[in-house]
C-alpha cells in the first residue's frame, strides 16, 4: 500500500521534490537551484530544459534519500512559480525561447498600449487582474511578436504555451493541461466561466490552440513516465494557492503570507470572486475535483527574499542568506534608512512598473548592519501595505497571520512583522506549506486523504510572535516607509521597453 505523496515544487530559484506521509510530515526532500538569466535590465529568464533536468534529478534524489520505491508513492502533486511563461514546439518539446519569468518587465510597452483601450483595469472585471508585466498573456504576445516565425507557427498549431506547471505536466505525462489557479494568472481566463476568454485572446492576438485545457486543482491528469513511472499526477496549484491550501485556509476570511523570492498574502473569500478596489488581485484559490471553485484576494510583492539574495550575491555583504539576521541584529534599528526594493517595479497595491529601487535617508552614520535591517524591514512594510488593502476590500479584520516560506525562520523579521501588523504571526510545524498544499490536492484526488477535516488535523503551530511595539513608534516607522515609496515612482519612462 502506498505510504507517501510526492510534491514537486518548481520555484523561481530552485526546484524541490518532497515526500510527505499521511500526517503531512516531511519524509525526505531534495533540491537543486537553476540559473537566473538577466539578458538586459528588467529582463529575467530561465532555461526551461535546465528546469526539467533539475526536476528529474530532485525526484530521484528524494526517492533515494527516503529509501522509498515508486510503489510507495500514491500520487504526485505539482506546484510552481506562477506567470513564468514558456512557448515550445508541440512535436519536439523544444522551447522556442527561454521562459520569461514573472519578475520580467519587458512587456511594459504592450501593457501600456492595451491600457489605451480602457485603462489599467480594462480586463479586471473578467480576469480579476490589472494590466501589468507580471502576467502571462503579454509575455506570450511578446514571444509571438519578437521571436521570428513564432506567430505563423502558432497559428498553424505547431506551438503550445504553458506556465511551468504545464511544462512539467507535459514532460511527465504528455498531457497539455493546467489548473484554474495557474490559468487565473494569465490575464486570459474568465473568473466566472473558468475558461479562456475569446475576446481577450483576440485583442492580444494569441491563438487558442496554443493554450492548455483548464482543469481542477485535484484530479488525475495522467500517469507519470520516467522516474515515477505509473504514478498518477493528480494535483496542480500555483505556488501561492498551494500554500493557502497547505495552511488549511478553507474558510472565508482565513489568510496566509508566504515569504519567498517575493511575498504573497492570500485570503480565502469563498465561492464568489471579490473584485478589489484597493490594488489587490482577484484569483482562484483552488478547485477540488467537481466541487465549486474557491476564490481569493491576493497581495503580490515582487521582491522580498530576492533582496536578501541581492545583498549576498551582488554586494557581498553576507556569505549566506541566513547571515542577514546576525548582521541586522548588530544594530538597534534601521539608522533612519528605508530600502524600497522596486527592482521590477512595485506590485500590490501600486502596480507601478515605472518604479525602481531606492535607499533613502542615508547619512554617514549608516553602516552595513543598518542596510541589512532595512532589507528585512522592507518585507514587513510591504506586507503591511497589502494587509491594509485586504482589510478594506474584504471587510474582515485579521486577528492572526499564518506564515510560511524560507524567511519565516528569521526571528527578527517575524517579530518586526508582528509589531508592524499589530497581530500575532504564527508559523506552522511544517513550514513547507507550498509543497504540502500540492501534496494535499493530489492526495485528495486519489483518496490518500479523505476530506478537509483530515487535513486540518495535520496542521500544528510551531511558534507564535506577539506584537510588542508601541503604537506611536509603529505609526512613525510606517509613515517613513510610505514617504520612501513616493521617491521610487516615475523613475522609468516608457521608452525603456
C-alpha positions in Angstrom: 0.0 0.0 0.0 1.3 3.5 -0.9 2.7 5.4 2.1 3.6 8.8 0.7 2.6 11.6 -1.7 5.3 13.3 -3.7 5.2 17.0 -4.3 7.3 18.8 -7.0 7.8 22.4 -6.1 9.1 24.3 -9.1 10.1 27.7 -7.7 11.7 30.8 -9.0 15.3 30.0 -7.9 15.2 26.2 -7.4 13.2 23.0 -7.8 12.4 20.6 -5.0 10.8 17.2 -4.6 9.4 16.5 -1.1 7.8 13.2 0.1 5.0 13.6 2.7 3.5 10.9 4.9 -0.2 10.7 5.9 0.3 13.1 8.8 1.7 15.8 6.5 5.3 15.3 7.8 8.3 15.6 5.5 9.9 12.2 4.9 12.6 13.3 2.5 13.5 16.3 0.3 15.9 17.1 -2.5 16.5 20.5 -4.0 18.5 22.0 -6.9 18.9 25.6 -7.9 18.8 26.8 -11.6 20.3 29.8 -13.3 18.8 33.2 -13.3 19.4 34.9 -16.6 19.4 38.7 -17.0 20.0 39.5 -20.7 19.0 43.1 -20.3 18.0 45.5 -17.4 14.4 44.5 -16.4 14.6 41.1 -18.2 14.6 37.9 -16.3 14.7 34.4 -17.9 15.0 30.7 -17.1 16.3 27.8 -19.2 13.2 25.5 -19.2 15.3 22.5 -20.3 17.6 23.0 -17.3 14.5 23.2 -15.0 13.2 19.9 -16.5 16.6 18.3 -16.0 16.7 19.5 -12.4 13.2 18.3 -11.8 14.1 14.7 -12.8 17.2 15.0 -10.6 15.4 16.0 -7.4 12.7 13.4 -7.9 15.4 10.7 -8.0 17.1 12.3 -5.0 14.0 12.4 -2.8 13.3 8.7 -3.5 16.9 7.7 -2.9 17.1 9.7 0.4 13.9 8.1 1.7 14.7 4.6 0.5 11.2 4.6 -1.0 10.1 2.7 -4.1 7.9 4.0 -6.8 5.2 1.7 -5.5 5.3 3.6 -2.1 4.0 6.8 -3.9 0.2 7.2 -4.0 0.2 10.3 -6.2 2.2 13.3 -7.4 1.3 17.0 -6.9 2.9 19.9 -8.8 3.2 23.5 -7.5 5.0 26.2 -9.4 6.3 29.7 -9.8 3.3 31.3 -11.5 3.1 33.6 -14.6 6.6 32.4 -15.8 5.7 31.8 -19.4 7.1 29.3 -22.0 6.3 28.5 -25.6 7.5 25.2 -27.1 7.1 23.0 -30.1 4.3 20.6 -29.9 6.1 17.9 -31.9 9.6 18.0 -30.2 9.1 19.7 -26.8 11.9 22.2 -27.7 11.3 25.7 -26.3 11.3 28.5 -28.9 12.7 30.9 -26.4 13.7 30.9 -22.7 11.0 31.0 -20.1 10.1 34.6 -19.4 10.0 34.9 -15.6 7.1 36.6 -13.6 9.5 39.4 -12.5 10.4 40.4 -16.1 9.2 43.9 -17.1 9.8 43.8 -20.9 6.1 43.7 -21.7 5.6 47.2 -20.2 5.0 48.7 -23.7 2.5 46.0 -24.6 0.6 46.7 -21.3 0.7 50.5 -21.9 -0.7 50.0 -25.4 -3.5 47.8 -24.1 -4.3 50.3 -21.4 -5.1 52.9 -24.0 -8.2 51.0 -24.9 -9.7 51.1 -21.4 -7.1 51.9 -18.7 -5.1 49.6 -16.5 -8.3 47.9 -15.3 -9.5 47.1 -18.8 -9.8 43.4 -18.1 -10.1 43.4 -14.3 -13.9 42.7 -14.2 -13.4 39.5 -16.2 -9.9 38.4 -15.1 -9.5 39.9 -11.6 -6.2 41.4 -12.7 -4.8 44.8 -13.8 -2.8 45.1 -17.0 0.7 44.5 -15.7 4.0 43.0 -16.8 3.6 40.3 -14.1 1.1 38.2 -16.0 1.5 35.5 -18.7 -0.7 36.9 -21.6 1.5 39.8 -22.5 4.6 37.6 -22.3 3.1 35.2 -24.9 2.3 38.2 -27.1 5.9 39.4 -26.8 7.3 36.0 -27.9 4.9 35.9 -30.9 5.9 39.5 -31.8 9.6 39.1 -31.3 10.8 35.6 -31.9 11.0 35.2 -35.7 8.4 32.8 -37.2 6.6 32.0 -34.0 3.3 33.7 -34.8 2.9 31.8 -38.1 3.8 28.6 -36.4 1.4 29.2 -33.5 -1.4 29.9 -35.9 -0.6 26.6 -37.7 -1.0 24.8 -34.3 2.7 23.9 -34.1 3.5 25.8 -30.8 2.0 25.5 -27.4 2.1 27.6 -24.3 2.3 26.8 -20.6 3.3 28.2 -17.2 5.8 25.9 -15.5 3.2 23.6 -14.1 2.0 22.8 -17.7 5.6 22.4 -18.9 6.3 19.8 -16.2 2.9 18.0 -16.6 3.5 17.8 -20.4 7.0 16.4 -20.0 5.9 13.9 -17.3 2.6 12.7 -18.9 2.3 14.1 -22.5 -0.9 15.9 -21.5 -1.3 19.6 -22.2 -3.3 20.9 -19.2 -3.2 23.5 -16.4 -5.4 24.1 -13.4 -7.7 27.0 -12.6 -5.2 28.7 -10.2 -2.5 28.9 -12.9 -4.9 29.8 -15.6 -6.2 32.7 -13.5 -2.7 34.3 -13.6 -2.5 34.6 -17.4 -4.9 37.6 -17.8 -6.7 35.3 -20.3 -9.2 33.4 -18.2 -12.7 34.5 -17.3 -13.1 34.2 -13.5 -16.7 33.1 -13.7 -16.7 30.6 -16.6 -13.2 29.3 -15.7 -12.5 29.2 -19.4 -10.2 31.1 -21.8 -11.8 34.5 -22.8 -12.1 34.6 -26.6 -12.3 38.4 -26.8 -9.1 38.9 -24.7 -7.3 36.3 -26.8 -8.4 38.2 -29.9 -7.2 41.5 -28.6 -3.8 40.1 -27.6 -3.5 38.1 -30.8 -3.0 34.7 -29.1 -4.3 31.6 -30.9 -6.5 29.5 -28.6 -4.9 26.3 -29.9 -1.7 27.3 -28.0 -3.4 27.1 -24.6 -3.7 24.2 -22.3 -7.0 22.7 -21.2 -8.1 24.2 -17.9 -8.8 21.5 -15.2 -9.5 21.5 -11.5 -6.6 21.5 -9.0 -7.2 18.0 -7.8 -7.9 15.2 -10.3 -5.9 12.6 -12.2 -4.4 14.3 -15.2 -2.3 11.3 -16.4 0.3 8.8 -15.2 3.9 9.8 -14.9 6.7 8.5 -17.1 10.3 8.2 -16.1 11.5 8.1 -12.5 8.0 8.0 -11.1 6.6 5.9 -13.9 2.9 4.8 -13.5 2.2 7.1 -10.5 -0.8 9.4 -11.1 -0.2 13.1 -11.4 -3.2 14.3 -9.5 -2.5 17.8 -8.0 -1.7 21.1 -9.7 -1.7 24.5 -7.9 0.2 27.8 -8.4 2.6 28.1 -5.5 0.8 30.8 -3.5 -2.6 29.0 -3.8 -0.8 25.8 -2.8 0.4 27.5 0.3 -3.1 28.7 1.1 -4.3 25.1 0.7 -1.4 23.7 2.7 -2.1 26.2 5.5 -5.7 24.7 5.7 -7.2 28.1 5.0 -10.5 26.5 3.9 -12.9 29.1 5.3 -13.7 32.6 4.0 -11.6 35.2 5.9 -8.6 32.8 6.6 -5.3 34.1 5.3 -1.7 33.2 4.9 1.5 35.0 3.9 4.4 33.3 2.1 7.9 34.8 2.4 9.9 33.5 -0.6 11.6 35.2 -3.5 8.6 37.5 -3.4 5.9 37.8 -0.8 2.3 36.8 -1.3 -0.6 37.2 1.0 -3.8 35.3 0.1 -7.2 35.5 1.8 -10.0 32.9 1.1 -13.1 34.8 0.0 -15.3 31.8 -0.6 -17.2 30.7 -3.7 -17.7 34.1 -5.2 -14.9 36.4 -6.5 -14.4 39.8 -4.8 -13.1 42.4 -7.2 -10.6 44.6 -5.4 -10.9 48.4 -5.2 -7.6 48.7 -3.4 -4.9 47.3 -5.8 -5.2 43.6 -4.9 -5.7 40.7 -7.3 -8.8 38.5 -7.5 -7.6 35.0 -8.1 -8.7 31.4 -7.9 -7.8 29.9 -4.6 -8.4 26.2 -5.5 -10.9 23.9 -7.1 -11.0 20.3 -5.7 -12.4 17.9 -8.3 -16.0 18.7 -9.1 -16.6 20.9 -6.1 -17.2 24.6 -6.6 -14.2 26.8 -7.2 -13.0 28.8 -4.2 -11.7 32.4 -4.8 -9.1 34.5 -3.0 -7.8 38.0 -2.8 -4.1 38.3 -3.2 -1.5 40.9 -2.5 1.7 40.2 -4.5 5.0 41.7 -3.6 7.8 41.2 -6.2 11.0 41.4 -4.1 11.5 40.1 -0.5 13.7 37.1 -0.2 15.3 38.1 -3.5 16.5 41.3 -1.8 18.5 39.2 0.7 20.0 37.2 -2.2 20.9 40.5 -3.9 22.7 41.6 -0.6 24.6 38.3 -0.7 25.3 37.9 -4.4 25.6 41.5 -5.7 27.0 43.4 -2.8 28.8 40.5 -0.9 27.7 41.9 2.5 26.8 38.4 3.7 28.1 34.9 2.8 24.8 33.1 3.0 21.2 34.3 3.2 20.8 33.2 6.9 23.6 35.6 7.9 21.4 38.6 7.2 19.7 38.2 10.6 23.0 38.3 12.5 24.1 41.4 10.6 20.8 43.1 11.2 21.0 42.4 14.9 24.3 44.2 15.1 22.3 47.5 15.3 19.3 48.6 17.3 17.3 50.0 14.4 17.4 50.9 10.7 19.5 54.0 11.4 16.9 56.2 9.7 17.0 54.5 6.3 14.3 52.7 4.3 15.0 50.3 1.4 12.3 50.1 -1.2 13.2 47.1 -3.5 11.3 48.1 -6.6 13.8 46.2 -8.8 10.9 45.1 -11.1 8.6 48.0 -10.3 6.1 47.9 -7.5 3.4 45.2 -7.4 0.4 45.4 -4.9 -1.1 47.7 -4.1 0.6 50.2 -6.5 1.1 48.3 -9.8 3.7 50.8 -11.0 6.2 49.3 -13.4 7.9 52.7 -13.6 9.2 52.5 -10.1 12.8 51.4 -9.3 14.6 50.6 -6.1 15.9 53.2 -3.7 17.6 53.5 -0.3 16.5 56.8 1.3 17.6 58.6 4.4 21.3 57.8 4.1 23.8 59.6 6.3 27.5 58.8 7.2 26.1 57.2 10.4 24.6 54.3 8.4 26.6 51.0 8.3 26.1 47.6 6.7 24.1 46.5 9.8 21.6 49.2 9.1 21.3 48.2 5.5 20.7 44.6 6.5 18.0 45.7 8.9 16.3 47.9 6.3 16.4 44.9 3.9 14.4 42.8 6.3 12.1 45.6 7.3 11.2 46.2 3.7 9.4 42.8 3.6 7.4 43.7 6.7 6.4 47.1 5.4 5.3 45.8 2.1 3.2 43.1 3.8 1.6 45.8 6.0 0.5 47.7 2.8 -1.1 44.6 1.4 -2.9 43.7 4.6 -4.3 47.2 4.9 -5.7 46.9 1.3 -7.0 43.4 2.1 -9.0 44.5 5.1 -10.6 47.4 3.1 -11.6 45.0 0.3 -12.9 42.1 2.4 -14.3 44.0 5.4 -12.5 41.3 7.5 -10.2 42.4 10.3 -7.3 39.9 10.5 -6.8 38.5 14.0 -3.7 36.5 13.2 -1.4 35.8 10.2 -0.3 32.3 9.3 3.2 32.5 7.6 5.4 30.1 5.6 8.3 30.1 3.3 12.1 30.4 3.8 12.2 33.7 5.6 9.9 32.6 8.5 12.9 31.2 10.3 14.3 34.8 10.6 13.2 35.6 14.1 14.0 39.3 13.9 11.8 39.7 10.8 8.9 37.7 12.2 8.9 39.8 15.4 9.1 43.0 13.4 6.2 41.8 11.2 4.0 41.1 14.3 4.9 44.5 15.7 4.1 46.3 12.4 0.8 44.5 11.8 -0.2 44.6 15.5 -1.5 41.0 15.2 0.2 37.6 16.2 2.3 35.9 13.5 2.1 32.1 13.5 4.5 29.7 12.0 3.2 26.1 11.4 5.1 22.9 12.3 5.6 22.1 8.6 6.8 25.4 7.0 6.9 23.9 3.5 3.3 24.6 3.1 3.5 25.3 -0.7 4.7 21.7 -1.4 2.3 20.4 1.2 -0.7 22.0 -0.4 0.1 20.4 -3.8 0.5 17.1 -2.0 -2.8 17.5 -0.2 -4.6 18.2 -3.6 -3.0 15.1 -5.2 -3.8 13.0 -2.1 -7.4 14.1 -2.0 -7.8 13.2 -5.7 -6.7 9.6 -5.2 -8.2 9.0 -1.7 -5.0 9.1 0.2 -6.7 11.8 2.4 -10.4 11.7 2.9 -11.5 15.3 3.4 -10.6 18.8 4.7 -11.1 17.8 8.3 -8.4 15.1 8.0 -6.0 17.8 6.6 -6.8 20.3 9.4 -5.8 17.7 12.0 -2.3 17.7 10.5 -1.8 21.5 10.9 0.0 22.4 14.1 1.6 25.6 15.5 5.4 25.7 15.8 5.9 29.3 17.0 3.9 32.5 17.6 5.2 36.1 17.7 3.1 38.6 19.5 3.2 42.4 18.9 5.1 44.5 21.4 5.9 47.7 19.7 4.2 50.9 21.0 1.6 52.4 18.6 3.5 55.7 18.2 6.7 54.0 17.0 4.8 51.7 14.7 3.0 54.6 13.1 6.1 56.7 12.7 8.0 53.9 11.0 5.2 53.2 8.6 4.8 56.8 7.7 8.6 56.9 6.9 8.1 53.8 4.6 5.2 55.4 2.8 7.3 58.5 2.2 10.1 56.4 0.9 7.9 54.7 -1.6 7.0 58.0 -3.2 10.6 58.6 -4.0 10.7 55.5 -6.3 7.9 56.4 -8.6 8.1 57.8 -12.2 11.7 56.6 -12.5 11.4 54.8 -15.8 9.9 56.2 -19.0 8.0 54.0 -21.5 10.9 54.1 -24.0 12.9 51.7 -21.8 10.9 48.9 -23.2 
